[in-house]
Amino acid sequence: MIRILINLYILLLIVDVILSYLPQYRHHQWAMTIKKAADFTCRPIRNVMPPDMPFDFSPLIVIMALNLFVALF
């Protein structure tokens, strides 16, 4: 059950990354909800990473950490 929830959250992170490249959907309510849910785990990582990076690697780091958690348990 927890693996299913983690996989759904990983899917949500991927959708958030895709939506970040589509600015026309940025102000839709469903897109803002997805952004809030994804920022729950990505924001602490963004705060640690240097701000002058050309790409936001925080979703990738969260996805790798979640996959590592699933693999270990």
N, C-alpha and C positions, 0 to 999 in steps of 0.2 A: 504494500500500500504506500509506504514512504517512497519507494523507488518511482512509483507512478507520479506522485506529487513532485518529486525532484525533476523527473523528465518533463512534466508539464511546465515547471518553472524555467527549465532550460529552453523550452520552446517559446515561452514568453520573452525570455531574454533575446532570442534570435529574432522574434517579431519586432522587438524594440529596436534592435540594430537596423533592421530593414526599414522601419518607419523613420529612423533618423536620416535616411537618405531620401525620404519623400516628404519634403516640407509642406506640401499642400494638405497633409493630414495632421499637421502638428496641433491645430486648435480644435480638433474634434474631441468630444468627450471621451470616447472609447480609447483614443490614442493617448490622451492625458492620463487615463486610468492605467493603461499598460506602462506608461513612463513612470508613474508613481510606484507601481509594483516592482519594476526593474531597478529603480533607483534605491530601493530599500537595501539591496546588497551591493550595488555598484558605487554608490556615493562614498562609503568609507574607503574603498579602494582608490577612487579618484582623488580623495583628499591626501592619500599617501604618495601617489604618483606625481612626477614633475608636471607642472601645468603647460610646459611648452612642447609637449609631444604632439606630433602631427595627427595621430589617430588615438581614439579612445580604446584602450586595451582592457578596460575594467570588465566588460562583459565576458571577454575571453578568459580572463583570470577566474571569474566567478564560475563559469562553466567548467573549467578544468578542476577547480576545487570541489565542485559538486560531483563531478565524475569520479574524482579521487575518493570522496566520501562514500559513494556508492560502491566503488571497488573494494574498499577496505572493510565495509560492513555489509 
